[in-house]
Structure formats: structure tokens, C-alpha cells
Amino acid sequence: MSLKDFENRVVLITGGATGIGRATALAFAKRGAKVVIGDVNEQAKETVEMIKQEGAEALFKKTDVTSSSDVKSLIDFTVEQFGGLDHAFNNAGVLPPTKDFADMTEEDFDFVVNVDLKGVFYAMKHELAYFTTKGKGTIVNTASIAGIIADPGMAPYVAAKHGVVGLTKAAGIEYIAKGIRVNAIAPGLVETNMTKGWLEDEEMKKVVTANTPIGRPARPEEIAGMVLFLSSDAASYAAGQTFIVDAGQTAH
């Protein structure tokens, strides 16, 4: 892909403070995009500064994706500040505490589903409304291999990520004829703030990397490339699909 594939295009990223979101924001910016980050985490300001150091434009608006009005305000802000919106990456997410299914509380379930599933629904709803007025646009949602398979102790996360895959399919087939492409990525184990606790514990690290043929977690930058591809004109026939990026873990 050309380093100018996204020149003057506007990209909205939720959950861009760290990890995959930050890496993807930087990758878009290096290819000419103007980036807006919505996140509850103030570290997103650091991402904005990193983008500006690359000579690109970026803005941050504090956003709670569990609030429909917050998400609508984020999209309005993006359009007001940069004159439009071309690509959205709905990446905000959380992990549940690891517990047996029967020990999960309603609060555990609601916390994860509200961010990881309902937050994606709100983002898609308002992004699709805007893109429909333009007759074009792309959306990439962050699912997970937990949206394809399941792991013990993570029932709310598995349920939420399966839901993201379903929302992606539903919107993908509904909006492709309107010039809007919706897809998802399903990363395997990625080295981020969310997985830091697992990877710093040597025993847990052995467990979580045991099924990964490459024997290590992904770097966030290794996931960002798929987001850029799916957002690019090179993926013009891709819609309603979930693209697995897991070094072969689910190929067993």
C-alpha cells in the first residue's frame, strides 16, 4: 500500500489510547489521514501528540462508548472539526475478570457487554447514519478469536465478541449496496495493557501462548495492517466478514 493511501481522509478510532488502537491511529496518520480518537482513557492525549510529532493532524475527545449520546457527540465533533468522516475503527473494549461461568456476576457480564458489544452497536448505528448521507464509508470492528471460538473463564467476553461478529454480518449485508463496507478483525493474543497481567506472569504466559503456533503474542502493529487494508480501496469487495489475525491459532 502507498504511504499516501489515506491522504486527507478522516479516520475515527474508539479505544485509541493504547495498544491496537494507538498502533492503528499512528499507521493511519503515517499514511496521510487525519485522526480523531474517542476514549475514556486520557492516555489518548499521548497518542495525539505522537501523531502530531509525525507531522499529521489528530484530535481527542473523551468518550464513553456505553453512552449513545457520547458516541453521537464524538461523530458530530469529528465532522465539525475535520469536515467529514471517511473511516471508522470501533476498537474500544475491556476484558472480564477470569472466573468460572457460574461465578460470573451480573455486574461482570453487564460491564463487558456494555463496552464490548453495546459500545460497538452505538458506534455503528451513528456511523452508518452519517455514512448513509455520504453514500460511502468503511467500518472495521474489533472482535476477537473469542468471537470465533471460546476460552474458559471468559463467558461475557466470548458472548460479546460473538455479538460483534453478528453485528458485522448484519450491517455488512445491509449496507454494502449503499457504498458502505463493514468488516471486523479477530485478533488472537496481542501484547497490550489489557493482557499485560497475563504476560507478566510466567505461568499464565505459558498457558495463553500454548495454542499460538508462533509461540508469542502479536505486537499491536501486526494487527493494525489488517485494519488499514480493510479500510482501503484495495478491499473494495470485502463486506460483512471477520478476518482472523492470530498466527494460525484457530487453524488447528
Protein Blocks (a to p, Z undefined) as FASTA:
>chain_A
ZZklmgoiacddehilgmjllmmmmmmmmnopacddddfblklmmmmmmmmmnopacddd
dddfkbmklmmmmmmmmmmmnopafbdcdfbdcddddddfklpcfklmmmmmmmmmmmmm
mmmmmmmmmmmmnopacddddddfklmmccehilmmmmmmmmmmmmmmmmmmmmmmnopa
cddddddddddfklmmmmmpmklmmmmmmmmmnopacdfklmmmmmmmmmpmklmmgghi
acddeehmmmZZ
